[in-house]
Amino acid sequence: MSEYKYKLPDVGEGVVEAEIVEWHIKAGDKVTEDQHILDVMTDKATVEIPCAVNGVVKSIVGEPGEVIAVGTEILVIDVDGEVPDDVEEMAEPETKADAPKEEPKAEAPKDEPKSEPKPEPKPEPKPAAPAKTAAPARSNGERPLASPAVRQRALDADIDLAHVPGTGPAGRITHNDLDDFIAAGGRLVSKAGGSGGGKAPRTGSEEIKVIGLRRKIAENMAHAKRTIPHITYVDEIDLTALEDLRAHMNAKKSDDQTKLTIIPFLVMALTKALPKFPQANAHFDTDGSLLTQHDGIHCGIAAATPNGLMVPVIKHAESLDIWEVAAEVKRLGDAAKAGKATKDELTGSTITITSLGAIGGIVTTPVINHPETAIIGVNKMQTLPRYDREGRLVPRKIMNLSSSFDHRIVDGYEAALLVQEMKAYLENPATLFMDYGVRPV
């Protein structure tokens, strides 16, 4: 049997290091060639690392959250027979010199007589196990072990599991333990710790290491807020006419067309308005004091995924019609949520739209996606009373746009003009489909 020392392979695109996100194997597991064994994070993309040989895992190097260089040893596998020829480094068999040496036994001083060996004391009887209603022997702040079902029962019964003794493996709290605790009156533990009518205090806590995509999000947000002086401009948009048009278009769409949401209309409004405000469709290099204004509009759509916030990008949105935009929004959103979006699909945006959907609130203060200079925040749409031109109170479908700008590049006046330009298109949605060079009124 030989040892295969597996090094982090080159994951392409000039990547020189990666962060360990999750191991899918452990020491002692059997592995096969091409088996998915590890997830690593490079920039914003998660990469699956396959195994290179068949064998048994001897040891794993690196914990989730560690950033390691390409070529670093990450895994040792015991392989039957000889190690494949492409292995650069082989484990040397342990020699006697490598074996741990025993510490020399201390000799009794020559001038002192050796003491007679003392008889071994008889083992003391083990103390009786504490009653099940006694508090478990856990260190202060230690999170008790229990299944999700047991935790939910305890939550429903206002029981702090820190007070419940566990009789399962490693002190795990079972359903029977919870039943015994409730039967003994433990459900009436007061906040002071004694019996009474109050609810039990929840004293547990859990430490979670921030790694992978969540760490990248944290770093990017901190960098954006630290380096970009934000100005946020908010205005309400009357989407009554647009919603009527959207409902009509969805009712008339063909089977191969994607259902229209509000996002494609916002993208279309941006593609119409941004040519007048190129400083908002730009990247700003702080170190070089260089502003790069883009002709093409690569619109990022911030998407909540099970792994955290991702921003898939609609490339050259200015060249797409509204149905094509809708199809791209759905395709990219599905890929991001499934964890299958490529690095190219997650990079290169020149401006971003972020939306919290139906829970979007009245006002938000979105953080700019560095190095961009603007982000458009979408709040929830509500039916609210508004006065029409004749002074009558009528129901209207109202939505606020909360948009942030890099105040070093975009003045407040320009920010307001851009939002008003978008507002004019959205409140007169027929103009989104008209080609002319004057501002809609």
C-alpha positions as CSV (number, residue, x, y, z in Angstrom):
1,M,0.0,0.0,0.0
2,S,1.3,3.5,-0.9
3,E,0.4,7.0,0.1
4,Y,-0.9,9.5,-2.5
5,K,-0.4,13.1,-1.4
6,Y,-3.1,15.1,-3.2
7,K,-2.4,18.8,-3.8
8,L,-5.0,21.4,-4.5
9,P,-5.2,21.4,-8.4
10,D,-5.2,24.4,-10.7
11,V,-8.8,25.5,-10.9
12,G,-8.2,27.7,-14.0
13,E,-8.6,31.4,-14.9
14,G,-5.4,32.4,-13.2
15,V,-6.5,31.5,-9.7
16,V,-3.6,31.1,-7.4
17,E,-5.4,30.4,-4.1
18,A,-8.8,29.2,-2.9
19,E,-10.8,29.0,0.3
20,I,-11.9,25.7,1.7
21,V,-15.7,25.7,2.0
22,E,-16.7,22.2,2.8
23,W,-15.2,18.7,2.9
24,H,-17.5,15.9,1.7
25,I,-15.2,13.1,3.1
26,K,-13.4,12.3,6.3
27,A,-10.5,10.2,7.5
28,G,-11.3,6.5,7.0
29,D,-13.7,7.0,4.1
30,K,-13.2,5.0,0.9
31,V,-12.9,7.3,-2.1
32,T,-13.0,6.7,-5.9
33,E,-11.6,8.5,-8.8
34,D,-13.6,11.6,-9.9
35,Q,-15.6,11.5,-6.7
36,H,-16.7,15.0,-5.5
37,I,-14.7,15.4,-2.3
38,L,-14.3,19.1,-1.6
39,D,-15.8,22.6,-2.3
40,V,-13.5,25.6,-2.6
41,M,-14.4,29.2,-3.2
42,T,-12.5,31.3,-5.8
43,D,-13.6,34.9,-6.1
44,K,-17.5,34.5,-6.2
45,A,-17.6,31.0,-7.7
46,T,-17.7,27.7,-5.9
47,V,-15.6,25.0,-7.5
48,E,-16.1,21.2,-6.9
49,I,-12.8,19.4,-6.5
50,P,-12.8,15.7,-7.6
51,C,-10.7,12.9,-6.2
52,A,-7.8,11.7,-8.4
53,V,-7.4,8.0,-7.3
54,N,-9.2,5.1,-5.6
55,G,-8.2,4.4,-2.0
56,V,-8.9,5.2,1.7
57,V,-8.6,8.6,3.2
58,K,-5.7,8.7,5.7
59,S,-5.7,12.3,6.6
60,I,-7.1,15.7,5.6
61,V,-5.2,18.9,5.7
62,G,-7.1,22.2,6.0
63,E,-10.2,23.4,7.7
64,P,-13.2,25.2,6.3
65,G,-12.4,28.9,6.1
66,E,-8.7,28.4,5.4
67,V,-7.3,30.0,2.3
68,I,-4.7,27.8,0.6
69,A,-2.4,28.2,-2.4
70,V,-2.8,26.0,-5.5
71,G,-0.3,23.1,-5.2
72,T,-0.7,22.9,-1.4
73,E,-1.1,19.3,0.0
74,I,-4.7,18.9,1.1
75,L,-5.2,15.2,1.4
76,V,-3.3,11.9,2.0
77,I,-4.9,8.7,0.5
78,D,-3.8,5.1,1.1
79,V,-3.7,3.5,-2.4
80,D,-3.5,-0.2,-3.1
81,G,-0.4,-1.0,-5.1
82,E,1.9,1.7,-6.5
83,V,1.1,5.4,-6.6
84,P,0.3,6.7,-10.1
85,D,3.1,8.1,-12.1
86,D,1.8,11.7,-12.0
87,V,2.2,12.0,-8.2
88,E,5.1,14.4,-7.5
89,E,5.5,13.6,-3.9
90,M,5.4,10.2,-2.2
91,A,5.2,9.5,1.5
92,E,8.3,7.8,2.9
93,P,7.7,4.8,5.1
94,E,8.2,5.6,8.8
95,T,11.6,4.6,10.0
96,K,12.8,3.9,13.4
97,A,14.4,7.3,13.6
98,D,11.0,8.8,12.9
99,A,9.4,6.8,15.7
100,P,8.7,8.6,18.9
101,K,11.5,8.0,21.5
102,E,10.6,7.0,25.0
103,E,11.6,9.3,27.7
104,P,14.4,7.8,29.9
105,K,13.1,6.6,33.2
106,A,14.4,8.6,36.1
107,E,16.8,6.5,38.3
108,A,16.5,6.6,42.0
109,P,19.5,8.4,43.6
110,K,22.2,5.9,44.6
111,D,22.4,7.3,48.1
112,E,18.7,6.8,48.8
113,P,17.2,3.4,49.5
114,K,14.6,2.3,47.0
115,S,11.1,2.4,48.5
116,E,9.0,-0.6,48.6
117,P,6.2,-0.7,46.1
118,K,2.9,0.4,47.6
119,P,-0.2,-1.7,47.2
120,E,-2.7,-0.3,44.6
121,P,-5.7,1.2,46.3
122,K,-9.0,-0.5,45.7
123,P,-11.3,1.2,43.2
124,E,-13.8,3.4,44.9
125,P,-17.5,2.7,44.1
126,K,-18.9,4.9,41.3
127,P,-21.2,7.6,42.5
128,A,-24.9,7.0,41.8
129,A,-26.1,8.6,38.6
130,P,-28.0,11.9,39.2
131,A,-31.7,12.0,38.9
132,K,-32.9,12.8,35.4
133,T,-34.4,16.1,36.6
134,A,-31.0,17.3,37.9
135,A,-29.2,19.8,35.7
136,P,-26.8,18.1,33.3
137,A,-23.1,18.4,33.7
138,R,-22.3,20.8,30.9
139,S,-19.7,23.6,30.8
140,N,-21.1,27.1,31.0
141,G,-22.4,28.1,27.6
142,E,-22.1,24.6,26.1
143,R,-24.8,23.9,23.5
144,P,-26.7,20.7,24.5
145,L,-27.0,17.9,21.9
146,A,-30.5,17.2,20.6
147,S,-32.3,16.4,17.4
148,P,-34.2,19.2,15.6
149,A,-37.5,17.5,16.6
150,V,-36.5,17.6,20.3
151,R,-35.4,21.2,20.0
152,Q,-38.8,22.2,18.4
153,R,-40.7,20.4,21.2
154,A,-38.6,22.2,23.8
155,L,-39.2,25.6,22.1
156,D,-42.9,24.9,22.0
157,A,-42.9,24.1,25.7
158,D,-40.7,27.0,26.7
159,I,-38.0,24.7,28.0
160,D,-34.3,25.6,27.9
161,L,-32.5,22.4,26.9
162,A,-29.5,23.6,28.9
163,H,-31.4,22.5,32.0
164,V,-32.4,19.0,30.7
165,P,-30.1,16.1,31.4
166,G,-29.4,13.9,28.4
167,T,-29.1,10.1,28.6
168,G,-28.3,9.5,24.9
169,P,-24.8,9.0,23.4
170,A,-22.5,11.9,24.3
171,G,-25.2,13.3,26.6
172,R,-27.7,13.8,23.7
173,I,-31.2,14.7,24.9
174,T,-33.8,12.3,23.7
175,H,-37.6,12.6,23.6
176,N,-37.8,10.4,26.7
177,D,-35.5,12.8,28.6
178,L,-37.7,15.7,27.6
179,D,-40.8,13.7,28.7
180,D,-39.2,12.9,32.1
181,F,-38.1,16.6,32.6
182,I,-41.7,17.8,31.9
183,A,-43.2,15.1,34.1
184,A,-40.9,16.2,36.9
185,G,-42.1,19.8,36.7
186,G,-39.1,21.1,34.8
187,R,-41.5,23.0,32.4
188,L,-42.1,25.4,35.3
189,V,-38.5,26.5,35.7
190,S,-38.4,30.2,36.3
191,K,-36.0,32.8,34.9
192,A,-34.3,32.8,38.3
193,G,-33.5,29.1,37.8
194,G,-36.0,27.7,40.4
195,S,-39.4,26.3,40.0
196,G,-42.2,28.8,39.4
197,G,-44.6,30.0,36.8
198,G,-42.1,31.9,34.5
199,K,-40.6,30.7,31.3
200,A,-37.2,29.1,31.3
201,P,-34.4,31.4,30.2
202,R,-32.6,30.6,26.9
203,T,-28.9,30.6,27.8
204,G,-27.5,28.8,24.8
205,S,-25.4,30.3,22.1
206,E,-23.7,29.1,18.9
207,E,-20.5,30.2,17.3
208,I,-20.6,30.0,13.5
209,K,-17.4,30.6,11.5
210,V,-18.0,32.9,8.6
211,I,-16.5,31.3,5.5
212,G,-17.0,30.9,1.8
213,L,-19.5,33.1,0.0
214,R,-20.7,34.7,3.2
215,R,-17.2,35.8,4.0
216,K,-16.8,37.2,0.5
217,I,-20.1,39.1,0.8
218,A,-18.9,40.5,4.2
219,E,-15.6,41.6,2.8
220,N,-17.2,43.2,-0.3
221,M,-19.8,45.1,1.7
222,A,-17.3,46.4,4.2
223,H,-15.0,47.5,1.4
224,A,-17.9,49.3,-0.4
225,K,-19.1,51.1,2.7
226,R,-15.5,52.0,3.8
227,T,-14.4,53.4,0.4
228,I,-17.6,54.8,-1.3
229,P,-19.4,57.8,0.1
230,H,-23.0,56.8,-0.6
231,I,-25.9,59.2,-1.4
232,T,-29.4,57.5,-1.4
233,Y,-32.2,59.1,-3.3
234,V,-35.8,57.9,-2.9
235,D,-38.9,58.6,-4.9
236,E,-42.2,56.8,-5.5
237,I,-43.3,55.5,-8.8
238,D,-47.0,55.1,-9.9
239,L,-47.0,51.7,-11.6
240,T,-50.7,51.5,-12.2
241,A,-50.4,51.7,-16.0
242,L,-47.4,49.5,-16.1
243,E,-49.1,46.8,-14.1
244,D,-52.1,46.9,-16.5
245,L,-49.7,46.5,-19.4
246,R,-47.7,43.7,-17.7
247,A,-50.9,41.8,-17.0
248,H,-52.0,42.2,-20.7
249,M,-48.6,41.1,-22.1
250,N,-48.5,38.0,-19.8
251,A,-52.1,37.1,-20.9
252,K,-51.0,37.3,-24.6
253,K,-47.6,35.8,-24.3
254,S,-46.7,32.6,-26.2
255,D,-45.8,29.3,-24.4
256,D,-42.1,29.7,-25.1
257,Q,-42.0,33.2,-23.6
258,T,-41.1,33.8,-19.9
259,K,-43.6,35.4,-17.7
260,L,-42.9,39.1,-17.1
261,T,-42.2,40.4,-13.6
262,I,-41.4,44.0,-12.7
263,I,-37.6,43.5,-13.1
264,P,-37.5,43.4,-17.0
265,F,-39.4,46.7,-17.1
266,L,-36.8,48.3,-14.7
267,V,-34.0,46.9,-16.8
268,M,-35.6,48.4,-19.9
269,A,-36.0,51.8,-18.2
270,L,-32.3,51.7,-17.2
271,T,-31.2,51.0,-20.8
272,K,-33.3,54.0,-22.0
273,A,-32.1,56.4,-19.3
274,L,-28.4,55.6,-18.7
275,P,-27.1,56.9,-22.0
276,K,-27.8,60.4,-20.6
277,F,-26.0,59.6,-17.4
278,P,-22.9,57.5,-18.3
279,Q,-21.2,58.3,-15.0
280,A,-23.8,56.0,-13.4
281,N,-22.9,53.1,-15.7
282,A,-19.3,53.0,-14.8
283,H,-16.5,51.6,-12.7
284,F,-14.4,53.9,-10.5
285,D,-10.8,52.9,-9.7
286,T,-10.0,54.6,-6.4
287,D,-6.3,53.9,-6.4
288,G,-5.8,55.2,-10.0
289,S,-8.5,57.9,-9.8
290,L,-9.8,56.5,-13.1
291,L,-13.4,56.4,-14.1
292,T,-14.3,53.9,-16.8
293,Q,-17.7,54.7,-18.4
294,H,-19.3,51.8,-20.3
295,D,-21.4,52.0,-23.5
296,G,-22.7,48.5,-23.0
297,I,-25.1,48.0,-20.0
298,H,-24.3,44.9,-18.1
299,C,-27.0,44.8,-15.5
300,G,-26.5,42.8,-12.3
301,I,-29.6,41.4,-10.6
302,A,-28.9,40.8,-6.9
303,A,-30.4,37.5,-6.0
304,A,-30.9,35.8,-2.6
305,T,-29.7,32.2,-2.8
306,P,-29.4,29.4,-0.2
307,N,-25.7,30.2,-0.1
308,G,-26.0,33.9,0.3
309,L,-26.3,37.0,-1.9
310,M,-25.2,36.6,-5.6
311,V,-25.3,39.0,-8.5
312,P,-25.8,37.3,-11.8
313,V,-25.3,39.7,-14.8
314,I,-27.4,40.3,-17.8
315,K,-24.7,41.1,-20.4
316,H,-25.5,43.9,-23.0
317,A,-29.1,44.4,-21.7
318,E,-29.4,47.3,-24.2
319,S,-29.4,44.8,-27.1
320,L,-32.3,42.7,-25.7
321,D,-36.0,43.1,-26.0
322,I,-38.2,42.7,-22.9
323,W,-38.9,39.0,-23.4
324,E,-35.2,38.3,-23.8
325,V,-34.5,40.2,-20.6
326,A,-37.2,38.2,-18.8
327,A,-35.7,35.0,-20.0
328,E,-32.2,36.0,-18.9
329,V,-33.4,37.1,-15.4
330,K,-35.1,33.7,-14.9
331,R,-32.2,31.7,-16.3
332,L,-29.5,33.4,-14.3
333,G,-31.6,33.5,-11.2
334,D,-32.2,29.7,-11.4
335,A,-28.5,29.0,-12.0
336,A,-27.5,31.2,-9.0
337,K,-30.0,29.5,-6.7
338,A,-28.8,26.0,-7.8
339,G,-25.2,27.0,-7.3
340,K,-24.5,26.4,-11.0
341,A,-23.8,30.0,-12.2
342,T,-20.4,30.4,-13.8
343,K,-17.8,33.0,-12.9
344,D,-18.5,34.8,-16.1
345,E,-22.2,35.0,-15.3
346,L,-21.4,36.4,-11.8
347,T,-18.9,39.1,-12.8
348,G,-18.7,42.2,-15.1
349,S,-21.8,44.2,-14.1
350,T,-21.7,47.9,-14.7
351,I,-24.8,48.8,-12.6
352,T,-27.0,46.7,-10.3
353,I,-30.7,46.3,-9.5
354,T,-31.5,44.9,-6.0
355,S,-35.0,43.9,-5.0
356,L,-36.5,42.4,-1.8
357,G,-39.7,41.5,-3.6
358,A,-43.0,41.6,-1.7
359,I,-41.1,42.2,1.6
360,G,-39.2,45.1,0.2
361,G,-40.4,47.6,2.8
362,I,-41.0,51.3,2.1
363,V,-37.4,52.5,1.9
364,T,-34.0,50.8,1.8
365,T,-30.4,52.1,1.6
366,P,-28.7,49.7,-0.8
367,V,-25.0,49.3,-0.8
368,I,-23.2,49.9,-4.1
369,N,-21.6,46.8,-5.7
370,H,-18.0,48.0,-5.9
371,P,-16.5,49.2,-8.2
372,E,-19.8,50.4,-9.7
373,T,-21.1,53.9,-9.1
374,A,-24.8,53.2,-8.8
375,I,-27.4,50.7,-7.6
376,I,-31.2,50.8,-8.0
377,G,-33.2,49.4,-5.0
378,V,-36.7,48.2,-5.5
379,N,-39.2,48.3,-2.7
380,K,-42.6,46.6,-2.4
381,M,-45.6,47.7,-4.5
382,Q,-48.7,48.7,-2.5
383,T,-52.2,50.0,-3.5
384,L,-52.4,53.4,-1.9
385,P,-54.8,56.4,-2.1
386,R,-53.6,59.2,-4.4
387,Y,-55.2,62.3,-5.9
388,D,-55.7,62.4,-9.6
389,R,-55.5,65.5,-11.8
390,E,-59.1,66.3,-11.1
391,G,-58.5,66.2,-7.3
392,R,-60.3,62.9,-6.8
393,L,-59.0,60.3,-4.4
394,V,-58.3,57.1,-6.3
395,P,-56.4,53.8,-5.6
396,R,-53.0,53.6,-7.3
397,K,-50.3,51.0,-7.4
398,I,-47.3,52.7,-5.8
399,M,-43.7,51.5,-5.5
400,N,-40.6,53.4,-4.1
401,L,-37.2,53.3,-5.8
402,S,-34.4,53.6,-3.3
403,S,-31.2,54.2,-5.3
404,S,-27.7,54.8,-4.0
405,F,-24.9,56.5,-5.9
406,D,-21.1,57.1,-5.4
407,H,-21.1,60.7,-4.4
408,R,-17.6,61.2,-5.6
409,I,-18.8,60.6,-9.2
410,V,-22.5,61.2,-9.3
411,D,-23.8,64.5,-7.8
412,G,-27.1,64.6,-6.0
413,Y,-28.7,66.6,-8.8
414,E,-27.6,64.0,-11.4
415,A,-28.8,61.1,-9.2
416,A,-32.2,62.8,-8.9
417,L,-32.4,63.4,-12.7
418,L,-31.6,59.7,-13.5
419,V,-34.3,58.4,-11.2
420,Q,-36.8,60.9,-12.6
421,E,-35.9,59.8,-16.1
422,M,-36.6,56.2,-15.1
423,K,-39.8,57.3,-13.4
424,A,-41.1,58.9,-16.6
425,Y,-40.5,55.7,-18.6
426,L,-42.1,53.5,-15.9
427,E,-45.2,55.7,-15.4
428,N,-45.6,55.9,-19.2
429,P,-44.7,52.3,-20.1
430,A,-45.6,52.6,-23.8
431,T,-42.5,54.8,-24.2
432,L,-40.3,51.9,-23.2
433,F,-41.0,50.4,-26.6
434,M,-40.6,53.6,-28.6
435,D,-37.3,54.7,-30.2
436,Y,-36.8,58.4,-30.1
437,G,-34.2,60.7,-28.7
438,V,-36.2,62.9,-26.5
439,R,-37.2,62.5,-22.9
440,P,-40.8,61.1,-22.3
441,V,-43.3,63.4,-20.7
